[in-house]
Amino acid sequence: MIPAAGEDQPEMEWRANPRLACPPGALHAVRLWYLSRGGMGGLGPLPDAGGVNDQAAWLMHAFNVLAAADDAWSEGERERRRG
């Protein structure tokens, strides 16, 4: 068992490595999102040629979901550090 990250849920444990439970396509989308992040929260280089409207709709939706999760995690970290 792998302990979950975070002191707020010490009783929660993963039975398997979450990376192995995630479909490869989802991990690829996460890598693309990470590589396309620009400075100061803006967009950087996108996977396909053209602008945002030229990208696959499902990928842009996935990027929005990942960005929202990252924002929520970052806010939680800031709150945790404030004490």
N, C-alpha and C positions, 0 to 999 in steps of 0.2 A: 504494500500500500504506500502511496505517495501522499504525504501531508499536503493539504491545500495551502496555498500561499495566503498569508494574512493572519493576524493575531485575533481578528474578530470572529473567526470560525474555526477554532482549533479542532473541533470534533469532526469536521468534514474532511474526508480523505478520498482520494481518487483510487479506484481499484486497478486502473491501468493508466499508462502514460496518455494524457489527453491528446498529444500529438499523433499517437498511433490510432486513436479513435476517430480522428477528423478525416474526412474524405480528402484525397490528394488535391482535388479541384478547389476545395475551400482553402487549403494551405497555399495554393498558387495564387488565389485571389488576395490573400493576406500579404504575400510577398509583393505582388503588384501594387497594392495599396501603399505599403511601406516605401517602395521605390518611387512612387508618384507623389509623395508628400513634399511640398515645397517649404521654403522658409516662412516663418511667421504664420503657419497654418494654412497657407495657400496651396494651390495645386502646383506640382512640378511637372516633369515630363510624363505624358500619358502613354499607355501601352500601344495604342494604334495611332496612325497618322491623323492629323487634324485636331480639332478642339474637342471640348466636352460633348458637344452634340454629335460628333462623329464616332464616339465610343459606344460599345455595346450597352444597352440599357440595363441589363442585369448586372454588369460590372460596375456601372456608376451607382446603382442601388446598393450593391455590396460595399462599395467604398463609403457611402453615406452611413451604412450600418456600422462599419468598422470605425469610422471617425466618431460616431456618437458613443460607441462603447469606449473608445480611447478617451474621449472627453469626460465621460462618467468616471472612468478609472482615475484619471488625472485629478478630478475634483475630489474624489474620495481620498486620494493620497494627500492633497493639500489639507483637507479637513483633519486627517489623521496626524499630520505633522503639527498642526496648530494645537492639538491636544484636546 
